[in-house]
Amino acid sequence: MRVLSAMSGGVDSSVATARLLAAGHEVTGIHLALSRTPLAQRVGSRGCCSLADVHDARRVADRLGIDFYVWDFSKRFADEVIGDFLSEYAVGRTPNPCLRCNERIKFAALLEKGLALGYDAVATGHYARLVENEQGLELRRARDTGKDQSYVLGVLDKHQLAHSLFPLGDSLKSQVRAEAAALGLAVADKPDSNDICFIPDGDTAGFLSDKLGAAPGRIVDIAGNDLGTHQGTYRYTIGQRKGLNLGVPSVDGRPRYVVGLAPDTRQVIVGAAEDLTVDELHGIRPTWTSEPPRGRWRGKVQVRAHGEAMNAWIETRADAVVMQLDSGCRGVAPGQYAVCYDGERVVGSSVILRAS
């Protein structure tokens, strides 16, 4: 099989590439140049596409003896990931750029180009499993529950999964690092990336302020009482507690949290912890990894990459998903992805329109 291996420069994609070679595939290493921002290119960035990462990926490819190319997808990334990130925050939603990147870049743009060039599949170092059975191809959770990344792959459809490979799905992270060391790969002890690649300094509020400009407004409580000022609703997200800088203490002395955002009136609404609890999620733009159950069915819903999967009644419709959680969940923001599971199987995902 001819395979494009997406090489980020980290230990996971490096070992995934080595395993593809060991399995007898014809492998070409591809590093995606996604961001041209100066900070993202600095050596030592903890994002996933720094200049240092390019060099690390190239050294691994040389060590493995495979062809290696850097493909510039920065224009499409700017339009479909960064642009979406900014527009979602501007209207009071909280997007996940990593899922958006998987959906639009790594498993759309890359796969589209790879198939056009005659490749059969795209491989990544994600921790998730693909299982073929009588029901067809299924995306499932990884063996290493602590590293499971099936949530961020829930945006993939059946066609994309049919041309995807995840060589690390049955491995523990410790095994992957040991394997990298045994292969003599310099990235064996490289820390995992943990920043938004186009905001490698971690200052999301500063990035948004620079791109969207100042939009001052008022911070109010649920009753509409004025508590203070802010410089933009986009600097806040549902569930946020720190950085509110309220000039008026709460009557009961308890902490207050952001419970609502109203960009149209430039209001940030705060309340008590219990005001954050929701038990019904309405999702739009569903994507199914395989044929979804029809009607109303029992499953689990996960709303964060490392969050708990919650028991729920799920109703799948043609263009929407309604999820009724057995127990309340706090801090769910419109714009987040809700990924639905049937046991360990990823059924699909949707973007949360509202939570109540």
Contacts in CASP RR format, 6 or more apart in sequence:
PFRMAT RR
TARGET T0000
AUTHOR 0000-0000-0000
METHOD contacts of the structure
MODEL  1
MRVLSAMSGGVDSSVATARLLAAGHEVTGIHLALSRTPLAQRVGSRGCCS
LADVHDARRVADRLGIDFYVWDFSKRFADEVIGDFLSEYAVGRTPNPCLR
CNERIKFAALLEKGLALGYDAVATGHYARLVENEQGLELRRARDTGKDQS
YVLGVLDKHQLAHSLFPLGDSLKSQVRAEAAALGLAVADKPDSNDICFIP
DGDTAGFLSDKLGAAPGRIVDIAGNDLGTHQGTYRYTIGQRKGLNLGVPS
VDGRPRYVVGLAPDTRQVIVGAAEDLTVDELHGIRPTWTSEPPRGRWRGK
VQVRAHGEAMNAWIETRADAVVMQLDSGCRGVAPGQYAVCYDGERVVGSS
VILRAS
1 25 0 8 1.000
1 26 0 8 1.000
1 120 0 8 1.000
1 121 0 8 1.000
2 25 0 8 1.000
2 26 0 8 1.000
2 28 0 8 1.000
2 118 0 8 1.000
2 119 0 8 1.000
2 120 0 8 1.000
2 121 0 8 1.000
3 20 0 8 1.000
3 25 0 8 1.000
3 26 0 8 1.000
3 27 0 8 1.000
3 28 0 8 1.000
3 119 0 8 1.000
3 120 0 8 1.000
3 121 0 8 1.000
3 122 0 8 1.000
3 123 0 8 1.000
3 165 0 8 1.000
4 28 0 8 1.000
4 29 0 8 1.000
4 30 0 8 1.000
4 110 0 8 1.000
4 114 0 8 1.000
4 119 0 8 1.000
4 121 0 8 1.000
4 122 0 8 1.000
4 123 0 8 1.000
5 13 0 8 1.000
5 16 0 8 1.000
5 17 0 8 1.000
5 20 0 8 1.000
5 27 0 8 1.000
5 28 0 8 1.000
5 29 0 8 1.000
5 30 0 8 1.000
5 66 0 8 1.000
5 122 0 8 1.000
5 123 0 8 1.000
5 124 0 8 1.000
6 13 0 8 1.000
6 29 0 8 1.000
6 30 0 8 1.000
6 31 0 8 1.000
6 32 0 8 1.000
6 106 0 8 1.000
6 110 0 8 1.000
6 122 0 8 1.000
6 123 0 8 1.000
6 124 0 8 1.000
6 125 0 8 1.000
7 13 0 8 1.000
7 14 0 8 1.000
7 17 0 8 1.000
7 29 0 8 1.000
7 30 0 8 1.000
7 31 0 8 1.000
7 57 0 8 1.000
7 60 0 8 1.000
7 61 0 8 1.000
7 68 0 8 1.000
8 31 0 8 1.000
8 32 0 8 1.000
8 48 0 8 1.000
8 49 0 8 1.000
8 53 0 8 1.000
8 57 0 8 1.000
8 193 0 8 1.000
9 31 0 8 1.000
9 53 0 8 1.000
9 54 0 8 1.000
9 56 0 8 1.000
9 57 0 8 1.000
9 60 0 8 1.000
9 187 0 8 1.000
9 190 0 8 1.000
10 53 0 8 1.000
10 56 0 8 1.000
10 57 0 8 1.000
10 187 0 8 1.000
10 190 0 8 1.000
10 192 0 8 1.000
10 193 0 8 1.000
11 176 0 8 1.000
11 177 0 8 1.000
11 180 0 8 1.000
11 185 0 8 1.000
11 187 0 8 1.000
11 188 0 8 1.000
11 189 0 8 1.000
11 190 0 8 1.000
12 125 0 8 1.000
12 126 0 8 1.000
12 127 0 8 1.000
12 168 0 8 1.000
12 176 0 8 1.000
12 192 0 8 1.000
13 57 0 8 1.000
13 124 0 8 1.000
13 125 0 8 1.000
14 56 0 8 1.000
14 57 0 8 1.000
14 60 0 8 1.000
14 180 0 8 1.000
14 185 0 8 1.000
14 187 0 8 1.000
15 125 0 8 1.000
15 167 0 8 1.000
15 168 0 8 1.000
15 176 0 8 1.000
15 179 0 8 1.000
15 180 0 8 1.000
15 183 0 8 1.000
15 185 0 8 1.000
16 123 0 8 1.000
16 124 0 8 1.000
16 125 0 8 1.000
16 166 0 8 1.000
16 167 0 8 1.000
16 168 0 8 1.000
17 27 0 8 1.000
17 29 0 8 1.000
17 60 0 8 1.000
17 61 0 8 1.000
17 64 0 8 1.000
17 66 0 8 1.000
17 123 0 8 1.000
18 64 0 8 1.000
18 179 0 8 1.000
18 180 0 8 1.000
18 183 0 8 1.000
18 185 0 8 1.000
19 167 0 8 1.000
19 168 0 8 1.000
20 27 0 8 1.000
20 123 0 8 1.000
20 165 0 8 1.000
20 167 0 8 1.000
21 27 0 8 1.000
21 64 0 8 1.000
21 66 0 8 1.000
23 167 0 8 1.000
27 64 0 8 1.000
27 66 0 8 1.000
27 123 0 8 1.000
28 66 0 8 1.000
28 67 0 8 1.000
28 68 0 8 1.000
28 69 0 8 1.000
28 119 0 8 1.000
29 57 0 8 1.000
29 61 0 8 1.000
29 66 0 8 1.000
29 67 0 8 1.000
29 68 0 8 1.000
29 69 0 8 1.000
30 68 0 8 1.000
30 69 0 8 1.000
30 70 0 8 1.000
30 71 0 8 1.000
30 110 0 8 1.000
31 49 0 8 1.000
31 53 0 8 1.000
31 54 0 8 1.000
31 57 0 8 1.000
31 58 0 8 1.000
31 68 0 8 1.000
31 69 0 8 1.000
31 70 0 8 1.000
31 71 0 8 1.000
32 49 0 8 1.000
32 70 0 8 1.000
32 71 0 8 1.000
32 73 0 8 1.000
32 105 0 8 1.000
32 106 0 8 1.000
32 110 0 8 1.000
33 49 0 8 1.000
33 54 0 8 1.000
33 70 0 8 1.000
33 71 0 8 1.000
33 72 0 8 1.000
33 73 0 8 1.000
33 74 0 8 1.000
34 49 0 8 1.000
34 73 0 8 1.000
34 74 0 8 1.000
34 77 0 8 1.000
34 81 0 8 1.000
34 101 0 8 1.000
34 105 0 8 1.000
34 197 0 8 1.000
34 198 0 8 1.000
35 41 0 8 1.000
35 49 0 8 1.000
35 74 0 8 1.000
35 77 0 8 1.000
35 78 0 8 1.000
35 82 0 8 1.000
35 197 0 8 1.000
35 198 0 8 1.000
36 74 0 8 1.000
37 198 0 8 1.000
39 45 0 8 1.000
39 199 0 8 1.000
39 200 0 8 1.000
39 201 0 8 1.000
40 47 0 8 1.000
40 49 0 8 1.000
40 50 0 8 1.000
40 197 0 8 1.000
40 198 0 8 1.000
40 200 0 8 1.000
41 50 0 8 1.000
41 51 0 8 1.000
42 50 0 8 1.000
42 51 0 8 1.000
42 200 0 8 1.000
43 50 0 8 1.000
43 51 0 8 1.000
43 52 0 8 1.000
44 50 0 8 1.000
44 52 0 8 1.000
45 51 0 8 1.000
45 52 0 8 1.000
45 53 0 8 1.000
45 195 0 8 1.000
45 197 0 8 1.000
45 200 0 8 1.000
46 191 0 8 1.000
46 193 0 8 1.000
46 194 0 8 1.000
46 195 0 8 1.000
46 200 0 8 1.000
47 53 0 8 1.000
47 193 0 8 1.000
47 194 0 8 1.000
47 195 0 8 1.000
47 196 0 8 1.000
47 197 0 8 1.000
47 200 0 8 1.000
48 193 0 8 1.000
48 195 0 8 1.000
48 197 0 8 1.000
49 197 0 8 1.000
50 197 0 8 1.000
50 200 0 8 1.000
53 193 0 8 1.000
54 70 0 8 1.000
56 186 0 8 1.000
56 187 0 8 1.000
56 190 0 8 1.000
57 68 0 8 1.000
58 68 0 8 1.000
59 186 0 8 1.000
60 185 0 8 1.000
60 186 0 8 1.000
60 187 0 8 1.000
61 67 0 8 1.000
61 68 0 8 1.000
62 68 0 8 1.000
63 183 0 8 1.000
63 184 0 8 1.000
63 185 0 8 1.000
71 110 0 8 1.000
71 113 0 8 1.000
73 105 0 8 1.000
73 109 0 8 1.000
73 110 0 8 1.000
76 104 0 8 1.000
76 105 0 8 1.000
76 109 0 8 1.000
77 101 0 8 1.000
77 105 0 8 1.000
77 198 0 8 1.000
80 100 0 8 1.000
80 104 0 8 1.000
80 105 0 8 1.000
81 97 0 8 1.000
81 100 0 8 1.000
81 101 0 8 1.000
81 104 0 8 1.000
81 105 0 8 1.000
81 198 0 8 1.000
82 97 0 8 1.000
82 198 0 8 1.000
84 95 0 8 1.000
84 97 0 8 1.000
84 100 0 8 1.000
85 95 0 8 1.000
85 97 0 8 1.000
85 100 0 8 1.000
86 208 0 8 1.000
86 211 0 8 1.000
86 212 0 8 1.000
88 94 0 8 1.000
88 95 0 8 1.000
88 335 0 8 1.000
89 95 0 8 1.000
89 208 0 8 1.000
89 212 0 8 1.000
89 234 0 8 1.000
90 212 0 8 1.000
90 234 0 8 1.000
90 263 0 8 1.000
91 263 0 8 1.000
92 233 0 8 1.000
92 234 0 8 1.000
92 261 0 8 1.000
92 263 0 8 1.000
92 334 0 8 1.000
93 333 0 8 1.000
93 334 0 8 1.000
93 335 0 8 1.000
94 237 0 8 1.000
94 238 0 8 1.000
94 333 0 8 1.000
94 334 0 8 1.000
94 335 0 8 1.000
94 336 0 8 1.000
95 335 0 8 1.000
95 336 0 8 1.000
96 152 0 8 1.000
96 305 0 8 1.000
96 335 0 8 1.000
96 336 0 8 1.000
96 337 0 8 1.000
97 196 0 8 1.000
97 198 0 8 1.000
98 152 0 8 1.000
98 196 0 8 1.000
98 305 0 8 1.000
99 152 0 8 1.000
99 154 0 8 1.000
99 155 0 8 1.000
99 337 0 8 1.000
99 349 0 8 1.000
100 155 0 8 1.000
102 152 0 8 1.000
102 153 0 8 1.000
102 155 0 8 1.000
102 156 0 8 1.000
103 155 0 8 1.000
103 156 0 8 1.000
103 287 0 8 1.000
106 122 0 8 1.000
106 124 0 8 1.000
107 122 0 8 1.000
107 155 0 8 1.000
107 156 0 8 1.000
107 160 0 8 1.000
107 164 0 8 1.000
108 160 0 8 1.000
110 122 0 8 1.000
111 122 0 8 1.000
111 160 0 8 1.000
111 163 0 8 1.000
111 164 0 8 1.000
114 122 0 8 1.000
115 163 0 8 1.000
120 163 0 8 1.000
121 163 0 8 1.000
121 164 0 8 1.000
121 165 0 8 1.000
122 163 0 8 1.000
122 164 0 8 1.000
122 165 0 8 1.000
123 164 0 8 1.000
123 165 0 8 1.000
123 166 0 8 1.000
123 167 0 8 1.000
124 164 0 8 1.000
124 165 0 8 1.000
124 166 0 8 1.000
125 166 0 8 1.000
125 167 0 8 1.000
125 168 0 8 1.000
126 149 0 8 1.000
126 152 0 8 1.000
126 153 0 8 1.000
126 166 0 8 1.000
126 168 0 8 1.000
126 169 0 8 1.000
127 142 0 8 1.000
127 144 0 8 1.000
127 147 0 8 1.000
127 148 0 8 1.000
127 149 0 8 1.000
127 150 0 8 1.000
127 166 0 8 1.000
127 168 0 8 1.000
127 169 0 8 1.000
127 171 0 8 1.000
127 173 0 8 1.000
128 139 0 8 1.000
128 140 0 8 1.000
128 141 0 8 1.000
128 142 0 8 1.000
128 148 0 8 1.000
128 149 0 8 1.000
128 150 0 8 1.000
128 153 0 8 1.000
128 166 0 8 1.000
128 169 0 8 1.000
128 346 0 8 1.000
129 139 0 8 1.000
129 140 0 8 1.000
129 141 0 8 1.000
129 142 0 8 1.000
129 143 0 8 1.000
129 166 0 8 1.000
129 169 0 8 1.000
129 170 0 8 1.000
130 137 0 8 1.000
130 138 0 8 1.000
130 139 0 8 1.000
130 140 0 8 1.000
130 161 0 8 1.000
130 164 0 8 1.000
130 165 0 8 1.000
130 166 0 8 1.000
131 137 0 8 1.000
131 138 0 8 1.000
131 140 0 8 1.000
132 138 0 8 1.000
135 290 0 8 1.000
136 290 0 8 1.000
137 158 0 8 1.000
137 161 0 8 1.000
137 162 0 8 1.000
137 290 0 8 1.000
138 289 0 8 1.000
138 290 0 8 1.000
138 345 0 8 1.000
138 346 0 8 1.000
139 150 0 8 1.000
139 153 0 8 1.000
139 154 0 8 1.000
139 156 0 8 1.000
139 161 0 8 1.000
139 289 0 8 1.000
139 290 0 8 1.000
139 345 0 8 1.000
139 346 0 8 1.000
140 150 0 8 1.000
140 344 0 8 1.000
140 345 0 8 1.000
140 346 0 8 1.000
141 148 0 8 1.000
141 150 0 8 1.000
141 341 0 8 1.000
141 344 0 8 1.000
141 346 0 8 1.000
142 148 0 8 1.000
142 149 0 8 1.000
142 150 0 8 1.000
142 168 0 8 1.000
142 169 0 8 1.000
142 170 0 8 1.000
143 169 0 8 1.000
143 170 0 8 1.000
143 171 0 8 1.000
143 172 0 8 1.000
144 169 0 8 1.000
144 171 0 8 1.000
144 172 0 8 1.000
144 173 0 8 1.000
146 173 0 8 1.000
146 306 0 8 1.000
147 172 0 8 1.000
147 173 0 8 1.000
149 305 0 8 1.000
150 339 0 8 1.000
150 346 0 8 1.000
151 302 0 8 1.000
151 304 0 8 1.000
151 305 0 8 1.000
151 307 0 8 1.000
151 337 0 8 1.000
151 339 0 8 1.000
152 305 0 8 1.000
153 166 0 8 1.000
153 289 0 8 1.000
153 346 0 8 1.000
154 287 0 8 1.000
154 289 0 8 1.000
154 337 0 8 1.000
154 339 0 8 1.000
154 346 0 8 1.000
154 348 0 8 1.000
154 349 0 8 1.000
155 287 0 8 1.000
155 337 0 8 1.000
155 349 0 8 1.000
156 164 0 8 1.000
156 287 0 8 1.000
156 289 0 8 1.000
157 287 0 8 1.000
157 288 0 8 1.000
157 289 0 8 1.000
158 288 0 8 1.000
158 289 0 8 1.000
158 290 0 8 1.000
161 289 0 8 1.000
168 176 0 8 1.000
177 188 0 8 1.000
177 189 0 8 1.000
180 187 0 8 1.000
180 188 0 8 1.000
181 188 0 8 1.000
181 189 0 8 1.000
195 201 0 8 1.000
195 202 0 8 1.000
196 202 0 8 1.000
196 204 0 8 1.000
198 207 0 8 1.000
199 207 0 8 1.000
205 235 0 8 1.000
206 235 0 8 1.000
208 234 0 8 1.000
208 235 0 8 1.000
209 231 0 8 1.000
209 232 0 8 1.000
209 234 0 8 1.000
209 235 0 8 1.000
212 232 0 8 1.000
212 234 0 8 1.000
214 231 0 8 1.000
214 232 0 8 1.000
215 231 0 8 1.000
215 232 0 8 1.000
215 233 0 8 1.000
215 234 0 8 1.000
215 263 0 8 1.000
215 266 0 8 1.000
216 229 0 8 1.000
216 230 0 8 1.000
216 231 0 8 1.000
216 232 0 8 1.000
216 266 0 8 1.000
217 229 0 8 1.000
217 230 0 8 1.000
217 231 0 8 1.000
217 232 0 8 1.000
217 233 0 8 1.000
217 266 0 8 1.000
217 267 0 8 1.000
217 268 0 8 1.000
218 226 0 8 1.000
218 227 0 8 1.000
218 228 0 8 1.000
218 229 0 8 1.000
218 230 0 8 1.000
218 266 0 8 1.000
218 267 0 8 1.000
218 268 0 8 1.000
219 226 0 8 1.000
219 227 0 8 1.000
219 228 0 8 1.000
219 229 0 8 1.000
219 230 0 8 1.000
219 244 0 8 1.000
219 246 0 8 1.000
219 267 0 8 1.000
219 268 0 8 1.000
219 269 0 8 1.000
219 270 0 8 1.000
220 226 0 8 1.000
220 227 0 8 1.000
220 267 0 8 1.000
220 268 0 8 1.000
220 269 0 8 1.000
220 270 0 8 1.000
221 227 0 8 1.000
221 256 0 8 1.000
221 269 0 8 1.000
221 270 0 8 1.000
221 271 0 8 1.000
222 259 0 8 1.000
222 269 0 8 1.000
222 270 0 8 1.000
222 271 0 8 1.000
222 275 0 8 1.000
224 269 0 8 1.000
225 248 0 8 1.000
227 246 0 8 1.000
227 247 0 8 1.000
227 248 0 8 1.000
227 270 0 8 1.000
228 245 0 8 1.000
228 246 0 8 1.000
228 247 0 8 1.000
228 248 0 8 1.000
230 236 0 8 1.000
230 268 0 8 1.000
232 266 0 8 1.000
232 268 0 8 1.000
233 261 0 8 1.000
233 262 0 8 1.000
233 263 0 8 1.000
233 266 0 8 1.000
233 267 0 8 1.000
233 268 0 8 1.000
234 263 0 8 1.000
236 258 0 8 1.000
236 261 0 8 1.000
236 268 0 8 1.000
237 258 0 8 1.000
237 261 0 8 1.000
237 333 0 8 1.000
238 258 0 8 1.000
238 259 0 8 1.000
238 260 0 8 1.000
238 261 0 8 1.000
238 276 0 8 1.000
238 331 0 8 1.000
238 332 0 8 1.000
238 333 0 8 1.000
238 334 0 8 1.000
239 257 0 8 1.000
239 258 0 8 1.000
239 259 0 8 1.000
239 276 0 8 1.000
239 330 0 8 1.000
239 331 0 8 1.000
239 333 0 8 1.000
240 257 0 8 1.000
240 258 0 8 1.000
241 255 0 8 1.000
241 256 0 8 1.000
241 257 0 8 1.000
241 258 0 8 1.000
244 256 0 8 1.000
244 258 0 8 1.000
244 270 0 8 1.000
246 256 0 8 1.000
246 270 0 8 1.000
250 256 0 8 1.000
250 272 0 8 1.000
252 272 0 8 1.000
254 272 0 8 1.000
254 273 0 8 1.000
255 273 0 8 1.000
256 270 0 8 1.000
256 271 0 8 1.000
256 272 0 8 1.000
257 270 0 8 1.000
257 271 0 8 1.000
257 272 0 8 1.000
257 273 0 8 1.000
257 275 0 8 1.000
257 276 0 8 1.000
257 331 0 8 1.000
258 268 0 8 1.000
258 269 0 8 1.000
258 270 0 8 1.000
259 269 0 8 1.000
259 270 0 8 1.000
259 271 0 8 1.000
259 275 0 8 1.000
259 276 0 8 1.000
260 268 0 8 1.000
260 269 0 8 1.000
261 267 0 8 1.000
261 268 0 8 1.000
261 269 0 8 1.000
262 268 0 8 1.000
262 269 0 8 1.000
273 330 0 8 1.000
276 330 0 8 1.000
276 331 0 8 1.000
277 328 0 8 1.000
277 329 0 8 1.000
277 330 0 8 1.000
278 325 0 8 1.000
278 328 0 8 1.000
278 329 0 8 1.000
278 330 0 8 1.000
278 331 0 8 1.000
278 332 0 8 1.000
278 355 0 8 1.000
278 356 0 8 1.000
279 324 0 8 1.000
279 325 0 8 1.000
279 327 0 8 1.000
279 328 0 8 1.000
279 329 0 8 1.000
279 356 0 8 1.000
280 322 0 8 1.000
280 323 0 8 1.000
280 324 0 8 1.000
280 325 0 8 1.000
280 355 0 8 1.000
280 356 0 8 1.000
281 301 0 8 1.000
281 303 0 8 1.000
281 321 0 8 1.000
281 322 0 8 1.000
281 323 0 8 1.000
281 325 0 8 1.000
281 332 0 8 1.000
281 338 0 8 1.000
281 352 0 8 1.000
281 354 0 8 1.000
281 355 0 8 1.000
282 320 0 8 1.000
282 321 0 8 1.000
282 322 0 8 1.000
282 323 0 8 1.000
282 352 0 8 1.000
282 353 0 8 1.000
282 354 0 8 1.000
282 355 0 8 1.000
282 356 0 8 1.000
283 320 0 8 1.000
283 321 0 8 1.000
283 322 0 8 1.000
283 323 0 8 1.000
283 338 0 8 1.000
283 350 0 8 1.000
283 351 0 8 1.000
283 352 0 8 1.000
283 353 0 8 1.000
284 319 0 8 1.000
284 320 0 8 1.000
284 321 0 8 1.000
284 350 0 8 1.000
284 351 0 8 1.000
284 353 0 8 1.000
285 319 0 8 1.000
285 350 0 8 1.000
285 351 0 8 1.000
286 292 0 8 1.000
286 316 0 8 1.000
286 319 0 8 1.000
286 320 0 8 1.000
286 321 0 8 1.000
286 348 0 8 1.000
286 349 0 8 1.000
286 350 0 8 1.000
287 348 0 8 1.000
287 349 0 8 1.000
287 350 0 8 1.000
288 347 0 8 1.000
288 348 0 8 1.000
289 346 0 8 1.000
289 347 0 8 1.000
289 348 0 8 1.000
290 345 0 8 1.000
290 347 0 8 1.000
292 316 0 8 1.000
292 340 0 8 1.000
292 347 0 8 1.000
292 348 0 8 1.000
293 314 0 8 1.000
293 316 0 8 1.000
293 342 0 8 1.000
293 347 0 8 1.000
294 316 0 8 1.000
295 315 0 8 1.000
295 316 0 8 1.000
295 317 0 8 1.000
296 313 0 8 1.000
296 314 0 8 1.000
296 315 0 8 1.000
297 313 0 8 1.000
297 314 0 8 1.000
297 315 0 8 1.000
297 316 0 8 1.000
297 342 0 8 1.000
298 311 0 8 1.000
298 312 0 8 1.000
298 313 0 8 1.000
298 314 0 8 1.000
299 311 0 8 1.000
299 312 0 8 1.000
299 313 0 8 1.000
299 314 0 8 1.000
299 340 0 8 1.000
299 341 0 8 1.000
299 342 0 8 1.000
299 343 0 8 1.000
299 347 0 8 1.000
300 309 0 8 1.000
300 310 0 8 1.000
300 311 0 8 1.000
300 312 0 8 1.000
300 340 0 8 1.000
300 341 0 8 1.000
300 342 0 8 1.000
300 343 0 8 1.000
301 309 0 8 1.000
301 310 0 8 1.000
301 312 0 8 1.000
301 314 0 8 1.000
301 323 0 8 1.000
301 325 0 8 1.000
301 338 0 8 1.000
301 339 0 8 1.000
301 340 0 8 1.000
301 341 0 8 1.000
302 308 0 8 1.000
302 309 0 8 1.000
302 310 0 8 1.000
302 338 0 8 1.000
302 339 0 8 1.000
302 341 0 8 1.000
303 329 0 8 1.000
303 332 0 8 1.000
303 336 0 8 1.000
303 337 0 8 1.000
303 338 0 8 1.000
303 339 0 8 1.000
303 352 0 8 1.000
304 336 0 8 1.000
309 341 0 8 1.000
310 325 0 8 1.000
310 326 0 8 1.000
310 327 0 8 1.000
310 328 0 8 1.000
310 329 0 8 1.000
311 325 0 8 1.000
311 326 0 8 1.000
311 327 0 8 1.000
312 323 0 8 1.000
312 324 0 8 1.000
312 325 0 8 1.000
312 326 0 8 1.000
313 323 0 8 1.000
313 324 0 8 1.000
313 326 0 8 1.000
314 321 0 8 1.000
314 322 0 8 1.000
314 323 0 8 1.000
314 324 0 8 1.000
314 340 0 8 1.000
315 321 0 8 1.000
315 322 0 8 1.000
315 323 0 8 1.000
315 324 0 8 1.000
320 350 0 8 1.000
321 338 0 8 1.000
321 340 0 8 1.000
321 350 0 8 1.000
323 338 0 8 1.000
323 340 0 8 1.000
332 352 0 8 1.000
332 355 0 8 1.000
333 352 0 8 1.000
333 355 0 8 1.000
334 352 0 8 1.000
334 353 0 8 1.000
334 354 0 8 1.000
334 355 0 8 1.000
335 351 0 8 1.000
335 352 0 8 1.000
335 353 0 8 1.000
336 351 0 8 1.000
336 352 0 8 1.000
337 349 0 8 1.000
337 350 0 8 1.000
337 351 0 8 1.000
337 352 0 8 1.000
338 349 0 8 1.000
338 350 0 8 1.000
338 351 0 8 1.000
338 352 0 8 1.000
339 346 0 8 1.000
339 348 0 8 1.000
339 349 0 8 1.000
340 346 0 8 1.000
340 347 0 8 1.000
340 348 0 8 1.000
340 349 0 8 1.000
340 350 0 8 1.000
341 347 0 8 1.000
END
